[in-house]
Amino acid sequence: MKLTYRKKLFLSFVLIFSLFTIGIFLFEFSRERKYKTDALTEKLDAYTEVANAVLLKQGSLDSMNFIFPSDLRLTLIDLNGNVIFDNVIKETSNMENHSDRPEIVLAREDSTGSDIRKSTSTNQKYIYYAKLFNTYYIRVALPYNVQVQNLLKPDNLFIYFIIGLFVITLLIINYASGIFGDSIRKLKDFSNAGEQAFVDGLTIDFPDDELGEIGKKIAENYKRLNESKNAIREITGNITHELRTPITGIRGCLETVLDKNLSDEKKQYFIEKAYNQIVILSELIQDMGLLTKIKDAPQSFRFEQVNIPKMLEELKMEMENLLKEKNMRMEWEMPDNLLIYGNINLLYAIFRNLTDNAIRYAGRDASIHIHLYNEDKNFYYFSYFDTGVGIPEEHHLNRLFERFYCISEGRPRETGGSGLGLSIVKNAVLFHKGVIVAKNRYRGGLEFLFTLKKNFQL
C-alpha cells in the first residue's frame, strides 16, 4: 500500500521522537539510578564507619545486630581475604577466601567498592559494600529484594510525565503533518488539474505558512508558464502569418517571371516587386532576432557612452530621403553633450523605429519633434511626437507595443515594415531600465513619453 505524504511525515516524526524519548528515558533512568545507588552507598558507608568505631572500642562486632537493621549482613575480612567475622554465618572457617570478591578488589584499589550479586554461602542476592580500614575490610550487605529494587527504580511520576509528553507530542505531530499533508495534497490537485488543462478555473487556498507560500509561488509560476505558452502559440501564429505574406508574394512574382511569354518590362516589374518582399522578409527576421536577443541574452550587448544628439544627426541623414518623400521635417531640443551609458544599437533602434513609425503613419507634411523635457539623478525624460493624424485612442493606444499588432488589417503590408518596430522600442527602453507610454496629442499627432537610465547596469 502506497503511503501518503502525510503518513510518511507522521511516521518519520514519530520514529524520530520515539528514539529521542527513549534516549531521554534511558539517560534519566541511568542518572536517577546512579543517584539512588550513591545515596544507598552513602548509607552503607555510614554503617561501615559505625562498625569500625565499635570494633576499635570493643574489639568485637558481636553486638552490632542490636544497632543495625536485622537484615543487614556484616562481615569482617583481613587483608589476605580471610573472613574473620560474619553475623549471618557463624562458622567462618569454612567460608571461601574473599580476596577475589569484586567489592574487595575495588576496595583494595580505591579504598571502597560495591557490587550486586548472589552470595555463594547463603545463595541470596545482595548489594555489597566494602571499605578498607588499615589492616582489615569491613563489608556490609543488604538483601537485593523488592524493597531495595523499588528504592533503585525511577519515580513513576517521571515515567508518567514522559508518557504524557509523548502523547501530546504525537497529537502535535499529527496536527503539523496534517497541515503539511494538506499543502502537498493541494499541490497534487493543482498538478493533476494542470495535466488535464483545468488550471485556469482552479482555485486553491494554500495554508498561510512557508510551504503554502511555496505552493502559491509554484501555482503562480505554472499559470504564468501556461499564459506564456498560449502567448507563444499566438506569436507563432502571427509569425507564420507575417512570413506567409512576403513568401507568397515572392513565389507569385517568380512564377510570373518564369512565364516565357512575359515581356522584359513586365519581368523587371515583378523582379522589383519580389525584391521588395525579400527586404520586408529580411527586416522581419532581423527584428525577430533582435527581440529574442534582448529577452534571452541581455548580457551579450556591449555598453559605452552614447551621445544622443550625435546619434540623432546620423539617424536624420539615414532617413533623409524618406522624410523628403513625405515632406516631413525632424528636429530636437536637448544639450549637445547629452550622454547615456548604454548599448548604442538598442538606443539607435528606439529612435529609428519611432521615426520609421512616424514616417509610415503620421501622414504627409507632418513634423517630428524630440524633446528632453526633464531629468533627475538617474533618468532622462524624453518626449517624441509627430503632428500627424494620430490613432483611434479607444481601441489601439494600449496595444501599440504588441508584436505584429496593426490598427487595420493589412496596414503593415500596405506601408511596409515588420510589425515589430514598436515592440522593439518598448523592449529596448525596458532594457535601459526605463518605461514608455503612448498618447494622442490634443493638437493632433501621436506622442511617446519614455525614460532612459543615465548609467545602465544589468
N, C-alpha and C positions, 0 to 999 in steps of 0.2 A: 504494500500500500504506500502510495506516494504521500509524504508528509507535507503539509502546508508550511509556508514560511513562518507563520505564527507558531505552529507546533515546534518547528525546528528551533526557533528562537527561544521559546519557553523551555524546551528540554535542555538547550545549551546553558541557559541561565540557571536552571535547576541543578544541573550537574556541577557547574562552577560553584554555586553557593553551597551545595551539599558538601563538596570537598573542602570548601572554606570552613563550613560549620564543623565538620568532623575534625579538621585541624585545630580549630579553637577548642573544641571539646577535649581532644587528647592533650593539648597543651595545658588547659586549665586543670584537667584531671591529674596530670602528672605534677603540676605545680602544687595543687591542693594536697595531693597525697604526700608529696615531699614535705610540705608544711606540717601536716599532721604527724607524719613519721618523725620529723625533727622534734615536734612537741612531745611525742611519746618517748623518744630517745632521751630528751632532757629529763623527763620524769624518771626513766630507768637509771640515768646517770646520777640523779639525786639519791636513788636507792643504794647505788654502789658507794657513794660518799658516806651515807649513814652507816652502811655495813662496815666500811673501813674504820670509821670512828669507833664503833662498838668493838671491833676486833682489836684495835690498838688499846682500848681501855680495859676490855675484859679478857682479851686473849682468846676468845672463842665466839662463834656465831650461833651457838645453840639457842640463845634467847631471841633470835631475830624473828621467829614465827609469830611472836606476840606483837611485833611492831609493824611488820609488812603485811600486805594483803595475803589472805590464806592461799590463793592460787599462785603466788609469786614463787618461783624457783630460784634458790640462791646457791651458788657454787663457788668454792674457793679452790684455785688451781695454782700450783707452783710454777716457777719459770721453766721447768722442764716439761710441763704439760700434765703432770700427775694431779689427779683430783684429791684434794685434802679433805674437803667437806662438801656435802650436798644435802640440802634439807629434805629432798624427796627420796633419795637412795641412801640408806644408812651404811651399807657395806661398800664403801668407795674403793676398796682394794680390788674389787672385781671389775671396776669400770675401766674402759679403754683410755689410753693416753689421749689428751685433748690438744696436743700441740699443733695438730693439723686442722683443728676446727676453724672455719672461716673467720669467726669473730675474734678468736685468739690470734690468728695470723695477722689480722688487721691491727689488733691492739698492740702486738709486738712491734709493728712498724710505725703506727701513728698514735699509740697510747690508748686508743679506743677503737672498738669495732662492733658491728652488728650484723645479724643475719636472720633470715626466716627459713626454717627447715624442720624436718621431723627428727625427733630425738631417737638415737639408736637404743638408748637404755629404757625409755618409757614408751617408745613408739607413738609419742604425741607431738603434734606440731607446735613449735614455739617461735616467738620472736625473741632472739637472744641479744644481749648487750654485755660486752666485756670491757673492763678498764684495767690498765696496768698500774700497780702501786708498788714501786721499788722492787720487792722480792716476790711478788705474787700477783695473780689476776683475780679480781672479784667479778663474777659473772652473774647477772640476773636475767630471768626469762619469764615471760608471760605466755600462757597458752594462746595460740593463734586461733581463737574461737570466734563465734559470731559477734561477740561483744567487741573484740579488737578489730575484726574486719569492718564492722559498722563504723568504728571510730575512724578507720582509714579511708572509708568510702567518701566520695564527694557529696556535698549537700544536695538534697533533692531540689531545693529552690533553684540552684544553678541549672540543673537538668531541665526543670520546667521552663526556666527563662529561655534556654537555648531552643527548646521545642516551640515555645510561643513565638520567639523571634523568627524561627524557620517558617512557621505557618504564615505569619504576617508578611514575611518576605516573599513567599510563594504567591500570595494574593497580589502584592505589588508587582511582582514579575509578570503574573498573568495579565494584569491591567496594562502594564507597559508593553508587553508583547502584543496585546490586543490592538493598541494604538499603532505600533509599528506594522503589525499584520494588516491593519485596515488601510494604511497608506500603500503598502505593497499591493494589496488586493485592488485598490483603486487604480494604481498604475497598470496592473494587469488588465483591468477592464478597459482602460484607455488604450493599451496596446492592442487588445482584441478588437476594439472599435476601429482603431487605425487600420488594422489589416482588412477590415470589412468596409472601409471608407465611410464610417459613421461619425468621424471625429467632429465635424462641423456642428452637428446637433447635440453633441455630448457635453453635459455639464457635470464636472466632478468637483466636489467640495473637499479639498485636501485638508488635513488637520493643521493647526497652527503651531507647527514645530519645524525643526531643521529638515526632517525627512519630507514633511508636507511641502516645505519651500522648494526642495529639490524636485518633488513631483510636479509642482506648479511650473518650475522652470522647464522641465522636460516636456510638459504638455504645451507650454507656450512655444518652445522651440520646434516641437513637432508640428504645431499648427502653422508656424511661420514657414517651416520647410514645405508643408503642403501648399501654402499660398505661393511660395517661390516656385514650386513645381508647376502649379497652374499658370503662374506668370511666364515661366519658361515655355510651357506649351503654347501660350498666346504669342510670345515673342517669336517662337519658331514658326508659327503660322504666319505672322507678319513678315518675317524674313523670307519665307517661301513665296509669299505673295509679291513682295518687292523685288525679289530676284526673278520671278517668273515674267514680270513685265518687260525688263530690258532684254532678257534672254529670248523671249518670244519675238520681240521687235527685231533683234539681231538675226534670228533664224529666218523671219519673214523677209527681211531685206536681202539676206544672202541667197535665199531660194529664188527671189525675184531676179537677182543679178545673174544667176546661173541660166536664166532663160536666154537661149541663143538669139531669139528674135528681138531682144531688147536693144534699144539704141544706146550709143555710148553716153549720151547726155542723161538718159534715164538711169543707166548703170552708175554713173557718177553720183547722181542724186541719192540713190539707195545706199551706196557705199558710205557717203557722208552721214546719212541717217543712222546706219549701223554703227559708225564710229561714235556718234553722239550717245547712243545707247551703251556702248562699251565704256565711255567716260563715266556715265551715270553708274554703271555696274562697278567700275573701279573705285569711284568715290564711296559707294555703299560698303564695299569690302574694307576699304581703308578706314572708314568711320567706325565700322563694327569692330575692327581690330583695336582702334584707339580706346573705345569704350570698354572693351574686355581688359585691356592693359590697365586702365585706371582702376577697374574693380578688383582685378586679380593679382596685379603685380605693381602696386604703387611704389615699391622700393626700387624699381628699375629706372625711375625717372631721375635725371640729373638736376641739380639745383645751382642757381647762380643769381647774381644781381641783374635784374632786368629793368632797363629804362623804358617805362611805358610810353611816353611821348615819342621817343625814337622808334619804338615798335609800331606805333600808330602811323608814323610817317611811311614806314615800309609797307604797311598794310594799304594805305591810301594809294601808293604807287602801284601796288599789285592790282587793286580793284579799279584803277583809273578808267579803263575802257568801259567796264560795266556801268560805272557811275555816269559816264558821258552818255551812254546809250539811253539811260533813263532821265537824263538832265537833272541829276541829283548832286548835291554837294555834301561834303563831310568835314566837320570841324570839331575841335575840342578845347576845353578850358581846364588847364592843370599846370603846375610848375614844370619847367623843362627838366628838372633833375629828379622827378618822382621815380623812386626805385622800389622794386618789390623783389625780395629774395624768394625765388620760386623756380618753376620749370618754364622755360621760355616757350616751348612748343605748346603747352597747355594754356598758358596766358595768351599766346597768339591765337589759339583756337577759340578762346572766349570771344575776343573782339572780331575775329574773322567770321565766325558763324553768325554773330549778331548782325554784322554788316551785310553778309550774304542774305540773311533773312529779310533785312530791310529793303535791299535792292530787289529781291524777288516779289515782295508782297506789299510794300508801302505805296507803290504807285508812282507814276511819272511826276517830275518836278518837286518831289519831296526832298527834305534835307535831313541829315543825320547829325545829332549833337551828342557829345560825350562830355560829361562834367564830373569833376571831383568836387562833390558838394560838402564833404565833411571828412574829418579824420580824427582818430584818437590815438592812444598809446600803442594799440595793437593793430588797428584796421584802417584801411582806406574805404571810403564810401563813394560809389560811382553811380551816376545816372546815365543811361544810354537810351535815347529816344529818337523817334523819327516823327515827321509831321505829316505822315501819310493817312491812310484810311482807317487804321486800327482793325480790331476784330470784334465779332459779337461776344460781348463780355459774359452774358448769362450762360453760355454753353462751353466756351473754349479756353478762357484765361487759365483756369485751374488745371488744364490738361496739356498746355503748350509744351511742357518739357518731357512728355511721354514719348517713348520711341515710336517712330512711324506714325505718330498722330498727325492727322491733317484735318483742316477745318471743313473742307468739302471733298467729297470723293473724287479722286483723280487729280487734285490740286498739285501735289508734288510732281506728278508726271507732266503736267502742263508747263510748269515753270522750271523743271529740273530739280536737282538736289536729291539727297539720300533719304530724307525724312528723319535724320538722326542729329541734325545740327544743333537744335536747342537742347536735346538730351546731352550732347557733348558739353555744351555750355554749362548746364547745371552741374554735371559731374566734375568738370574742371574747377568750377567755383567751390564746390564741396571739398574737392581735393586740397584747395588752398585755404581750408577752414572757414569759408565764407558761406553766405546764404544769398538766394536770389528770388525775386518775385517779379511778376509782370502785371501791368495795369494799363488801361486806356487813359490817355491824356484828355482832359476836358476840352482842350483846344484842338483835339484830333491827333491821331497817331498812337503808336504803341510805345510804352516806356518800360525799361528793365532797370530795377534798382538792385544792386548787389554789392557785397563787401568782399574784400580780399585782405588776407592777413599780411602784414608788412614783412615779417620774418617767418618763413614757413619752417615747420618741424613736423616730421612724421610722428 
